[in-house]
Structure formats: structure tokens, C-alpha cells
């Protein structure tokens, strides 16, 4: 038996655990700010949005020259993120963090990945071809014009790909998953006798 949990629609804050260095860098900006001004001084507000945007942009530009701010010792990128976070906190009030009118179901359907890749026999298959800049660029076996959502299999290694979009009548984007990472490649359908 498992415990019931009602977490649907709640933010998955555990994603923040996947960025420990960024979170630590951001926390350091907070702690250095507490020394320089006072803890949570920024929450008093009263400053125009432009000051936060200007500061964020200054730190982004400074990052091109050096990683660290000479005044605080913190990363310039962390300072930029801090300014944008402050803008969110100071300007959104009771506004939800997510657009309530957004069609989440349509979004998830648009980017859905197949859960079960069995039974793909007879699907269009890709074959090896020349390499372009070190990236596999196989030609596509004759078949119907490929549309977003169509599954294709790379003949030599069996990789399953999903056509994600059309660039033109002859070029399509295909996502291949390798070691849990989705790699997007562009495929030329002119090589197929469609």
C-alpha cells in the first residue's frame, strides 16, 4: 500500500536540485547583499524596474570580460539572475506564476514522446549516408512524405526518431534519443524517391 499524495498542479521545486551550483551562486549574491546593505533590503522596493534591468544587463556584459564581480566576488551571471528574480518578486504581487489560461494539455500533446517503442515494424526507416560536419545525415527510404509525429528508424543502429517539424518540402527535423539525451538532426528528404 502507498500513501496518497495530491500534488497535481503544484510546482515541482525539486527541479532546483538539478542546478546546485547556480543555486549556491544565487544564494551568495543574497548573502553578500545582506552584508553590503542589510538582509532583504531589496524587498523594500521603491526602485524603478529599469534599475534592476540595467544591473542585470551590466552583469551580463561584464560576464563577457570576467566571471566575477570585483565588488562582491560573486559571479556576474548570478548577479544578473538575482536582478531578474527580484523583478519577478517585486512586480507580480498575487499574479500566478503560470498563465491560468494556458492550454497545458495541448502543450503536452504537442511535445509528447512515445511511451512504447515496440511494434515499429513497417515504419519508414533511415539508411546510412554521407556525414556532414561529423553528424550522421542518413537518407530516408522511399515512403510517404514525413510529417511531425511520424516515427523513423535509423537502419544501421536501430535508433528511433520522431519527426518534430518541417523546414521545407524536403527538409525535416528528427529527434533521436541517445543515452537519455534528445539530439535533434535535420534530414533531407530529397534523397528519398517520394
Beta strands, then each sheet from edge to edge (+ up, - down):
strand 1: 125-127
strand 2: 131-132
strand 3: 135-136
strand 4: 139-140
strand 5: 151-154
strand 6: 160-166
strand 7: 171-178
strand 8: 181-188
sheet 1: 4+ 1- 5- 6+ 7- 8+
sheet 2: 2+ 3-
end
